[in-house]
Amino acid sequence: MLNIKPISLLTLLLLFFVSACEQSPDNASQPKLSPEQVSLGFFQAIYIDRDVEKAKQFVAPDIQEVMDHYHIASAVQRHVLGLSMKQVTMSIDEIDIDFFRKFTDDVTVVVKMEGLKGGRQWIDDRTIRLHKKGSSWVIVEILPEKGRIEG
């Protein structure tokens, strides 16, 4: 396994897409994000930008309500995602669609995160389910975790 972190290029690309979306008042002109971009955008907003409002654009209304209850990113990390971390880098670990993406409305994505948990190096993942609404993807469920990997 290479020790290269492709997340910096991906993060820059994602930030470009997110900032482009925020500048446009007309929803029809916004670029359509892939399930991977939506997933990374959500985790980027919570773990790196620490901006709950930015993260809410990637999730369904019922998850937005839960996030509103916790207000701040550290509380969302702890109570919604069950994982408080700092200095996080992330990547897509697994996605359950590929060639047939155009024909499916539900996708499961596993996001791998590396960073510090309690001051120690930690590697973990979170699994989310996305649903296609129109031509856009939205996170509809954060699945319970099966286990953790300590690095």
Order of alpha helices (4+ residues) and beta strands (2+ residues): alpha-alpha-alpha-alpha-beta-beta-beta-beta-beta
